[in-house]
Amino acid sequence: MNGWLCIAGLGPGDANLVTPEVTLALEAATDVVGYIPYVARIAPRAGLTLHPSDNRVEMDRARAALAMAAAGRRVVVVSSGDPGVFAMASAVFEALEGMPTWQQLDIRVLPGITAMLAAAASAGAPLGHDFCAINLSDNLKPASLIEARVRAAAGADFAMAFYNPRSASRPDTFGRILAVLREACGPGRLITFARAVSTPQEQIHTVTLAEATPEMADMRTVVLVGNAATRRVGRFVYTPRSAA
């Protein structure tokens, strides 16, 4: 049996936002590998083995998936959103380095709808002009680098999308980022907190930086910061494409 490996994005939460391509790969898989809550989204069935694991073992998970594919299994590595955005695709390719035999495997990356884009759609169009995405977790990079990137993005007047803004283990990080943003962008800049996007628990809340507090964000929240031209129209927030 010829094995293969798909690295798939499950989208932001709503099953209707999983692409048909990903659904077909999951139907053909013998094994699904991923972080515990993402694997929990996959319905058990005969012939399918689920391999949930902790979020801090990405490289172990990637190597295990590659080894199973090399042994002839049909493996899907699942991530939320898109697998290439702060997710498992880069971990799998890093695991491929120095393994020339695994590099010959049938490997495909199947895109998904990111939480960032789903959040922007629910809010209106706050990412309608140039924007950047920054992961605020310091698990894989120093906090000083995160702050430097936020300052650079604000200085260039990008709209910004922040992943993993605030967790129980680092409750103060987001407060420092808000202080940087107020200094660089001014208190009137619009900021949107999009929590549990595309699920029944979805909450979209837009305020100014002056009104924003760290407690408005958690690990289920994507934070969108507008650029200087971002404004409200009715209940929506948008960034005009003509912004300088």
Backbone as a ProteinNet text record, in pm:
[ID]
protein_1_A
[PRIMARY]
MNGWLCIAGLGPGDANLVTPEVTLALEAATDVVGYIPYVARIAPRAGLTLHPSDNRVEMDRARAALAMAAAGRRVVVVSSGDPGVFAMASAVFEALEGMPTWQQLDIRVLPGITAMLAAAASAGAPLGHDFCAINLSDNLKPASLIEARVRAAAGADFAMAFYNPRSASRPDTFGRILAVLREACGPGRLITFARAVSTPQEQIHTVTLAEATPEMADMRTVVLVGNAATRRVGRFVYTPRSAA
[TERTIARY]
84.1	0	87.8	57.9	133.5	77.6	163.8	119.9	126.4	54.6	61	33.9	67.3	49.1	-15.5	-128.8	-192.7	-186.1	-151.1	-150.4	-268.3	-371.5	-501.1	-545.6	-612.2	-672.5	-821	-866.1	-1006.4	-1091.7	-1032.2	-1108.5	-1124.4	-1200.6	-1207.5	-1299.9	-1386.9	-1474.7	-1601.4	-1666.7	-1791	-1759.6	-1828.5	-1805	-1831.4	-1919.1	-1947.4	-1828.8	-1730.3	-1613.9	-1494.8	-1513.4	-1412	-1425.1	-1314.8	-1323.6	-1356.2	-1420.4	-1446.2	-1317.9	-1208.6	-1081.6	-1035.6	-1048.1	-1009.8	-1103.8	-1232.8	-1329.3	-1296.8	-1261.2	-1225.7	-1100.3	-1001.6	-878.9	-908.9	-994.2	-1029.6	-1106.5	-1191.1	-1266.3	-1175.1	-1062.9	-970.5	-861.8	-850.1	-738.5	-752.2	-636.6	-631.2	-594.7	-531.6	-483.2	-499.6	-541.1	-548.2	-464	-376	-278.4	-298.2	-291.4	-302.7	-317.1	-325.3	-349.3	-486.3	-495.7	-612.8	-746.8	-770.7	-903.5	-932.7	-829.2	-852.8	-887	-818.2	-851.4	-991.3	-1032.8	-1166.6	-1277.3	-1244.3	-1343.4	-1367.7	-1286.1	-1297	-1383.9	-1487.4	-1577.6	-1508.9	-1511.5	-1453.8	-1528.5	-1458.1	-1520.3	-1431.6	-1485.9	-1409.2	-1295	-1177.9	-1062.2	-982.9	-1027.8	-958	-903.8	-774.9	-712.1	-681.2	-724.7	-700.3	-579.9	-492.9	-369.7	-362.5	-439.5	-431.8	-306.6	-251.8	-133.4	-131.8	-44.5	-33.8	19.5	-15.6	23.6	173.1	244.6	386.7	478.6	423.1	505.3	489.9	493.6	469.9	567.7	697.2	795.5	779.4	750.7	724.7	603.7	501.7	380.9	411.8	490.2	525.4	604.8	703.7	785.8	701.5	611.6	526.5	437.3	383	297.2	376.4	497.1	580.8	617.5	649	685.1	567.3	446.5	329.6	306.9	322.6	306.6	412.7	535.7	643.3	614.7	538.2	502.4	379.3	326.7	214.7	79.7	75	-52.1	-93.5	-222.6	-276.6	-307.9	-225.6	-223.5	-267.3	-355.5	-391.9	-348.1	-262.4	-224.2	-316.3	-392.7	-493.3	-445.5	-482.8	-466	-598.3	-620.8	-733.7	-695.6	-794.3	-765.3	-694.3	-584.3	-501	-374.1	-329.1	-212.7	-81.4	-79.8	42.5	51.3	-50.6	-51.9	-39.4	81	107.5	60.1	86.8	30.6	127.5	74.6	157.3	234.9	202.1	272.8	422	457.6	600.2	670.8	602.6	663.8	693.3	601.2	623.8	743.1	752.5	864.7	996.7	991.4	1113.6	1158.3	1060.9	1094.3	1152.8	1120.3	1172.9	1321.7	1371.9	1511.6	1602	1696.1	1789	1732.7	1610.6	1548.7	1515.6	1614.6	1591.3	1490.5	1481.4	1383.5	1241.3	1217.4	1084.8	1050.4	1149.5	1124.1	1062	1067.1	1006.4	860.3	809.3	670.5	572.7	452.5	342.6	288.8	327.2	289.1	214.6	99.6	20	-24.4	-29.1	-82.7	-219.1	-322.1	-458.4	-500.8	-522.2	-548.5	-683.6	-694.1	-819.2	-843.6	-961	-996.7	-940.5	-856.9	-795	-893.4	-867.2	-947.1	-939.9	-823.2	-804.1	-902.4	-915.9	-1003.2	-1149.8	-1181.4	-1319	-1359	-1267	-1294.9	-1316.4	-1230.4	-1243.8	-1377	-1420.3	-1547.9	-1664.8	-1659	-1765.8	-1770.5	-1653.7	-1648	-1681.1	-1657.4	-1677.9	-1564.6	-1469.3	-1351.3	-1233.7	-1197.1	-1087.6	-951.1	-937.8	-810.8	-817.1	-896.2	-918.4	-801.6	-700.5	-579.3	-461.9	-340.2	-222.3	-232.7	-196.8	-204.6	-96.8	-76.3	16.9	-46.6	5.8	-40.7	76.1	53.8	158.6	104.4	178.7	144.7	204.6	122	170	222	217.3	274.8	427.1	488.5	634.8	691.5	613.3	663.3	778.9	774.4	874.3	958.1	936.4	1019.3	1014.8	1118.8	1122.4	1020.2	976.2	879	932.9	1063.9	1123.1	1105.5	1112.9	1093.6	948.4	855.4	713.7	687.4	736.6	714	777.3	897	964.5	883	824.7	744.8	615.3	553.3	432.5	464.1	575.5	614.4	641.1	707.9	739.4	612.1	519.8	395	311.4	305.2	231.5	296.9	429.4	500.1	479.7	457.1	431	282.8	200.7	55.9	-11.9	34.1	-38	-159.7	-268.6	-366.9	-300.2	-343.8	-276.4	-377.3	-338.4	-416.1	-327.6	-375	-297.8	-360	-277.9	-316.9	-264.8	-332.3	-290	-254.1	-346.1	-310.7	-284.1	-357.1	-347.5	-383.5	-296.2	-320.8	-300.8	-339.2	-322.7	-175.9	-89	53.4	125	64.4	125.3	15.6	-46	-158.8	-120.9	8.5	48.9	97.7	123.6	180.6	91.5	-36.7	-125.3	-139.1	-133.1	-136.3	-19.4	99.4	215.8	197.9	137.9	114	14.7	-89.7	-185	-115.9	-23.4	49.6	133.9	198.1	276.6	186.1	70.7	-20.9	-73.7	-108.2	-156.5	-48.7	75.2	186.1	209.2	201.9	235.1	119.6	-3.4	-119.6	-213.4	-204.2	-296.5	-417.3	-485.6	-594.4	-720.5	-736	-859.7	-863.1	-753.7	-747.9	-847.3	-915.1	-1014.9	-948.4	-999.2	-949.4	-1070.1	-1067.9	-1179.3	-1136	-1217.7	-1195.7	-1297.8	-1247.3	-1333.6	-1309	-1405.9	-1389.4	-1475.5	-1417.1	-1488.4	-1559.4	-1486	-1544.4	-1602	-1717.4	-1790.5	-1852.4	-1849.6	-1915.5	-2037.6	-2125.4	-2240.1	-2201.3	-2077.8	-2031.1	-1964.3	-1970.4	-1901	-1941	-1839.3	-1860.3	-1766.2	-1820.9	-1742.6	-1762.8	-1653.6	-1663.7	-1555.7	-1596.7	-1502	-1504.8	-1385.2	-1369.6	-1249.8	-1219.6	-1095.8	-984.3	-861.5	-749.7	-759.9	-816.4	-833.2	-926.7	-1022.5	-1121.3	-1079.7	-980.1	-942.5	-872.7	-902.1	-835.3	-784.9	-680.7	-627.9	-731.8	-824.8	-923.4	-1022.4	-1021.9	-1110.8	-1064.2	-943.1	-886.6	-848.8	-859.9	-807.2	-756.7	-727.7	-668	-768	-895.2	-994.8	-1027.6	-951.2	-978.1	-873.9	-920.1	-833.3	-856	-747.6	-755.9	-715.4	-801.3	-775.1	-761.8	-650.4	-624.9	-624.2	-702.9	-709.2	-587.8	-579.4	-477.2	-538.4	-466.2	-512.2	-642.6	-672.9	-792.7	-911.9	-892.3	-1000.8	-1112.3	-1235.4	-1347.7	-1471.7	-1572.6	-1699.2	-1796.2	-1882.3	-1997.9	-2112.4	-2208.2	-2312.2	-2250.1	-2286.1	-2232.1	-2100.3	-2052.3	-1932.8	-1809.6	-1693.1	-1563.8	-1494.5	-1437.7	-1368	-1249	-1155.3	-1038.3	-1047.3	-1061.7	-1076.1	-951.1	-968.5	-855.7	-775	-832.5	-762.3	-672.9	-663.7	-584.9	-439.6	-372.1	-232.1	-144.1
-119.7	0	124.8	218.5	341.9	441.6	487.3	582.4	725	810.8	953.4	1033.7	1161.4	1252	1379.7	1415.5	1544.5	1628.2	1752.1	1847.5	1940.1	1929.2	1986.9	2090.3	2193.2	2294	2267.9	2264.6	2237.5	2363.9	2480.3	2603.2	2650.9	2758.7	2822.1	2754.6	2662.7	2597.6	2541	2614.2	2569	2458.3	2346.3	2234.8	2274.2	2372	2416.2	2487.9	2528.1	2598.1	2505.8	2375.6	2278	2256.1	2265	2254.8	2112.1	2096.6	1961.4	1880.3	1944.6	1875.3	1811.2	1884	1830.1	1717.5	1734.2	1629.5	1498.8	1506.3	1386.6	1320.4	1399.7	1343.2	1271.8	1330.6	1267.4	1137.5	1133.5	1012.1	898.5	933.5	832.1	794.5	866.8	848.6	721.6	666.5	559.4	613.8	732.2	791	942	999.7	1145	1183.4	1279.7	1320.7	1469.3	1509.3	1651.2	1681.9	1811	1861.8	1813.1	1781.9	1714.7	1775.4	1907.5	1959.2	1954.6	1955.4	1949.1	1807.1	1709	1569.2	1536.5	1601	1576	1618.5	1699.7	1742.5	1635.5	1531.3	1427	1313	1277	1170.4	1035.1	954.4	819.5	734.1	641.8	546.1	422.7	315.9	193.7	218.4	167.3	181.9	309.1	393.5	520.1	519.5	551.5	564.1	711.1	760.5	899.6	906.6	1005.9	1020.3	1162.1	1191.3	1324.7	1338.1	1459.4	1484.3	1628.4	1655.9	1788.3	1890.4	2015	2120.2	2152.1	2103	2137.8	2032.9	1940.5	1833.6	1832.1	1948	1957.2	1873.2	1879.8	1806	1655.7	1610.8	1467.9	1423.6	1506.7	1474.7	1467.3	1562.1	1563.4	1439	1402.4	1284.4	1156.4	1147.6	1029.4	1016.6	1128.6	1126.1	1084.1	1137.9	1101.2	952.8	903.3	761.5	672.6	709.4	630.3	631.8	749	756.5	672.6	676.3	596.4	446.9	409	268.4	226.8	318.3	284.7	332	408.6	459	584.5	613.5	735.3	831.8	930.8	1011.9	1155	1206.7	1348.6	1413.3	1513.7	1595.8	1717	1734.1	1840.2	1958.4	2076.5	2200.8	2275.9	2369.5	2459.3	2562.6	2631.5	2735.1	2679.3	2742.8	2699.4	2637.7	2521.7	2454.5	2527.8	2625.4	2700.7	2829.6	2860.2	2984.2	2948.7	2961.8	2929.7	2788.1	2692.6	2559.5	2452.4	2334.4	2215.1	2200.6	2273.1	2252.4	2279.6	2388.1	2419.8	2316.7	2263.4	2160.4	2033.9	1994.9	1874.8	1895.4	2011.2	2034.1	2046.1	2099.2	2102.5	1960.7	1872.2	1733.5	1661.3	1708.8	1648	1676.2	1783.8	1819.3	1705.9	1669.7	1563.6	1423.9	1410.6	1279.6	1260.7	1234.4	1227.5	1120.9	1009.9	906.9	956	1026.2	1081.3	1191.4	1259.4	1367.2	1316.9	1185.9	1128.1	1089.5	1107.7	1072.1	1161.6	1109.7	1188.1	1278.1	1405.6	1501.3	1617	1651.1	1763	1851.6	1980.4	2076.5	2121.9	2102.5	2138	2263.2	2373.1	2498.2	2499.6	2588.1	2606.9	2754.2	2786.2	2924.4	2958.8	3058.9	3095.7	3168.8	3161.4	3236.5	3385.8	3431.2	3572.7	3619.1	3541.1	3579.9	3562.2	3458.4	3441.6	3555.6	3596.8	3708	3837.8	3861	3982.7	3985.3	3869.9	3864	3893.7	3844	3870.2	4017.5	4081.1	4222	4315.3	4273.7	4358.4	4336.2	4431.1	4417.2	4495.3	4469.8	4546.5	4516.8	4406	4372.5	4401.6	4501.9	4531	4592	4637.9	4690.7	4608.4	4657.2	4582.5	4549.9	4426.4	4384.4	4281	4254.7	4149.7	4069.2	3948.7	3862	3834	3845.6	3824.7	3733.6	3629.6	3539.2	3597.4	3627	3690.2	3590.3	3461	3361.8	3369.3	3362.7	3365.1	3224.5	3120.9	2984.6	2954.3	3009.7	2976.8	3096.1	3211.2	3328.6	3421.8	3503.8	3588.9	3701.6	3742.9	3851.3	3980.1	4001.9	4123.6	4129.4	4015.1	4010.7	4038.9	3986.6	4013.3	4163.1	4225.8	4369.6	4448.3	4409.5	4479.6	4469.1	4352.7	4335.3	4415.3	4421.2	4501.8	4648.8	4696.3	4836.4	4865.2	4772.4	4792	4795	4703.3	4698.7	4824.3	4868.9	4991.4	5112.2	5116.2	5226.8	5234.5	5119	5114.6	5128.4	5146.4	5163	5042.9	4922.8	4802.4	4784.3	4731.2	4665.6	4539.2	4493.5	4381	4278.5	4152.6	4043.8	3972.5	3957.7	3893.9	3759.7	3655.5	3523.1	3502.4	3416.9	3378.5	3500.1	3592.7	3717.9	3707	3618.1	3620.4	3482.9	3429.5	3299	3307.2	3200.7	3197.2	3200.8	3147.3	3144	3274.9	3362	3491.7	3599.4	3627.5	3719.9	3865	3899.1	4039.3	4077.5	3979.8	4010	4102.5	4074.2	4152	4295.1	4314.1	4449.6	4532.7	4471.1	4542.5	4574.3	4481.4	4505.7	4620.6	4624.5	4736.2	4869.4	4871.3	4994.6	5037.4	4941.8	4972.8	5029.5	4969.4	5014.9	5155.3	5182.5	5317.5	5421.3	5388.3	5480.2	5501.9	5394.1	5403.4	5449.8	5415.9	5439.9	5547.5	5579	5673.6	5604.3	5669.5	5604.8	5581	5649.1	5638.1	5524.6	5452.3	5344.1	5234.1	5180.1	5075.5	4940	4863.4	4729	4637.8	4523.4	4428.8	4301.2	4257.1	4131.3	4030.7	3927.3	3826.5	3694.1	3652.2	3531.5	3417.3	3297.7	3175.7	3194.7	3248.4	3282.6	3158.5	3173.9	3073.2	2963.7	2978.2	2883.2	2950.9	2875	2937.4	3036.9	3028.2	3119.3	3245.1	3266.4	3380.2	3513.4	3595.9	3731.9	3824.7	3932	4031.5	4164.7	4225.5	4348	4444.7	4562	4662.4	4784	4827.6	4944.9	5024.8	5134.3	5206.1	5151.9	5181.3	5139.5	5198	5318.4	5378.6	5295.9	5227.4	5150.1	5005.1	4959.2	4818	4781.7	4663.3	4611.1	4470	4426.2	4291.2	4181.8	4201.6	4098.5	4072.5	4157.9	4136.6	4022.8	3972.6	3868.8	3745.5	3630.3	3505.7	3422.9	3295.1	3213.7	3175	3200	3174.3	3301.6	3407	3537.2	3570.5	3618.3	3683.1	3833	3908.2	4052.5	4119.4	4208.4	4279.8	4428.7	4486.7	4629.1	4696.7	4802.5	4871.3	4957.9	5010.6	5111.6	5249.9	5353.2	5489.3	5522.8	5451.2	5481	5393.5	5295.1	5202.2	5278.3	5250.1	5322.2	5234.7	5285.8	5215.2	5260.4	5168.5	5202.7	5115.4	5179.3	5103.3	5011.7	4884.3	4790.6	4727.4	4766.5	4705.4	4793.5	4729.7	4798.5	4762.5	4862.9	4832	4923.7	4875.3	4953.6	4975.3	5100.6	5124.6	5085.2	5034	4989.9	5106.5	5226.5	5344.7	5408.4	5346.6	5406.4	5414.8	5521.2	5541.3	5450.1
0	0	0	-88.2	-94.4	7.3	95.9	195.7	144.9	213.1	181	308	298.6	412	362.1	420	394.4	521.9	506.9	618.4	593.3	674.6	642	743	693.3	779.1	797	921.5	953.2	960.6	928.9	936.9	1080.1	1099.2	1231.4	1331.1	1287.2	1384.5	1325.1	1238	1176.2	1075.5	1086.3	994.2	849.5	826.2	690	625.8	707.2	654.7	630.8	649.1	610.3	459.9	384.9	240	196.6	82	29.6	11.1	-26.1	-43.1	87.1	197.7	327.9	368.8	344.1	377.5	306.1	178.6	102.9	158.7	196.8	254.4	384.9	468.9	595.5	573.5	471.7	441.8	395.6	332.4	281	380.8	490.8	583.6	666.3	700	800.1	937.3	939.3	1064.6	1059.5	1172.1	1187.2	1307.7	1286.2	1387.1	1415.3	1542.8	1571.3	1718.7	1747.4	1882	1929.8	2057.2	2114.2	2071.5	2086.9	2050.6	1901.6	1817.9	1673.5	1631.3	1687.2	1656.9	1707.5	1815.7	1870.3	1773.9	1675.7	1576.8	1470.3	1467.8	1366.5	1419.7	1346.4	1390.2	1378.7	1483.7	1475.2	1372.9	1312.3	1220.3	1210.5	1160.4	1141.7	1044.1	1077.8	990.3	1010.1	1101.5	1126.7	1268.9	1283	1414.4	1440.8	1555	1593.2	1685.6	1664	1741.1	1799.2	1905.5	1967.2	2052.9	2058.8	2141.5	2187.8	2282.2	2342.9	2242.7	2263.4	2169.6	2173.2	2275.6	2288.8	2228.3	2150.7	2092.4	1940.3	1879	1735.3	1655	1687.3	1608.5	1626.2	1747.6	1769	1686.6	1685.2	1608.9	1459.4	1410.2	1268	1230.2	1313	1282.2	1286.5	1381.5	1391	1268.4	1221.4	1102.8	979.3	964.9	851.3	855.6	973.4	986.9	948.8	988.2	951.5	800.5	737.9	592.9	522.3	574.8	516.4	529	630	650.5	569.8	488.7	402.2	449.8	558.2	609.2	532.4	534.9	473.8	588.7	603.5	725.4	695.7	779.8	775.5	906.3	895.7	1010.1	1010.5	1117.6	1120	1204.7	1156.9	1231.2	1222.7	1312.4	1294.4	1188.8	1135.8	1037.5	915.8	879.8	767.3	823.3	770.5	829.6	809.7	718.1	695.4	775.2	855	933.6	1081.2	1136.5	1277.4	1310.8	1223.3	1242.9	1194.3	1160.6	1148.4	1018.3	914	786.9	801.8	865.8	880	967.6	1068.9	1154	1074.7	986.9	905.5	812.9	750.1	659.1	734.7	855.6	936.6	971.1	999.4	1029.5	908.6	789	666.4	645.4	705.2	685.1	733.9	651	686.9	673.7	616.2	597.4	449.5	365.4	219.9	178.9	251.7	213	235.7	343.6	367.7	267.3	214.4	119.5	-10.1	-33.5	-154.1	-131.7	-11.2	17.8	-57.9	-76.7	-133	-20.9	-24.4	80	15	71.1	20.4	136.6	111.5	207.8	155.6	237.3	198.1	275.1	205.8	276.7	346.2	444.6	517.1	542.4	589.4	621.6	757.8	764.6	891.2	982.4	1112.7	1209.1	1181.2	1136.2	1104	996.5	889.3	779	815.9	893.2	938.8	1032	1118.8	1209.8	1132.5	1033.3	953.2	879.5	828.7	758.2	852.1	974.4	1070	1109.2	1115.3	1154.9	1039.7	916.8	799.2	701	699	613	670.7	797	857.3	796.3	722.6	658.4	508.7	471.3	330.3	258.1	330.2	269.5	322.8	307.8	351	500	533.9	673.6	702.2	830.2	871.1	983.7	1004.6	1112.5	1205.5	1334.9	1435.1	1544.2	1574.9	1684.8	1813.5	1911.1	2034.5	2137.4	2106.3	2197.4	2193.8	2312	2318.9	2341.7	2310.3	2326.1	2231.9	2110.7	2008.7	1965.4	2027.2	1997.7	2117.7	2135.9	2255.9	2250.3	2368.4	2377.8	2317.8	2327	2271.3	2119.3	2053	1908	1872.1	1951.4	1927.8	1935.3	2041	2057.2	1943.8	1900.1	1790.2	1661.9	1636.6	1515.7	1521.7	1639.2	1653.7	1630.7	1686.9	1666.1	1518.7	1451.7	1310.4	1225.9	1254.8	1178.9	1202.6	1327.6	1358.2	1291.9	1292.9	1231.1	1081.1	1017.1	873.7	841	941.6	928.6	864.6	898.7	860.9	951.2	895.3	980.6	1034.3	1150.2	1214.9	1265	1255.5	1314.3	1414.5	1537	1643.5	1680.5	1674.4	1720.7	1863.2	1939.4	2074.4	2161	2176.7	2243.8	2393.3	2462.5	2608.5	2663.8	2748.4	2808.2	2958.4	3028.8	3173.7	3213.2	3127.9	3160.7	3130.8	3051.7	3021	3017.1	3130.9	3134.6	3108.5	3120.3	3108.8	2970.5	2884.1	2752.3	2671.5	2666.7	2581.9	2632.7	2762.8	2816	2765.8	2757.5	2704.1	2556	2482.1	2340.1	2321.7	2404	2396.7	2424.1	2518.4	2548.1	2428.4	2363.7	2243.5	2134.6	2116.4	2011.8	2040.2	2165.4	2198	2170.8	2204.4	2181.2	2031.8	1953.6	1811.3	1724.1	1764.3	1678.8	1731.5	1858.4	1918.4	1976.8	2070.6	2144.3	2062.7	1948.5	1872.2	1771.7	1756.3	1657.4	1693.4	1592.8	1616.9	1634.9	1729.7	1757.2	1776.7	1710.9	1716	1785.6	1879.7	1949.9	1894.7	1830.4	1768.9	1840.1	1917.9	1998.7	1945.9	1940.7	1900	1767	1671.1	1541.9	1473.6	1413.9	1335.8	1421.5	1552.4	1641.9	1705	1770.6	1837	1945.7	1994.2	2099.7	2043.6	1913	1852.1	1915.2	1942.5	1992.6	1917.1	1859.1	1787.4	1858	1902	1980.8	1933.4	1883.8	1835.3	1927.1	1969.7	2055.7	2004.6	2069.9	2040.4	2129.6	2093.6	2178	2318.1	2329	2461.2	2548.4	2486.8	2561.1	2581.8	2507.1	2510.1	2640.8	2691.9	2810.9	2781.9	2851.7	2827.4	2846.6	2939.5	2971.7	2858.1	2755.8	2642	2551.5	2573.4	2486.9	2566.3	2500.2	2554.3	2436.5	2459.7	2354.6	2246	2266.2	2161.7	2083.9	2108.3	2048.4	1943.3	1828.1	1730.2	1744.4	1751.4	1768.6	1637.3	1587.4	1462.6	1492.2	1451.7	1472.3	1336.2	1321.5	1193.5	1166.9	1044.1	1017.3	1037.1	998	1026	953.8	844.7	766.5	803.7	888.7	924.5	996.1	957.9	1018.1	1023.3	1092.2	1105.4	996	953.8	871.7	922.7	991.7	1058.4	1163.3	1160.9	1259.1	1212.6	1094.8	1038.6	1056.2	1045.7	1045.3	914.2	846.8	722.7	702.2	623.6	583.5	434.5	388.3	244.2	168	48.8	-32.7	-85.9	-81	-129.8	-24.8	95.9	202.5	161.8	205.3	168.1	251.5
[MASK]
++++++++++++++++++++++++++++++++++++++++++++++++++++++++++++++++++++++++++++++++++++++++++++++++++++++++++++++++++++++++++++++++++++++++++++++++++++++++++++++++++++++++++++++++++++++++++++++++++++++++++++++++++++++++++++++++++++++++++++++++++++

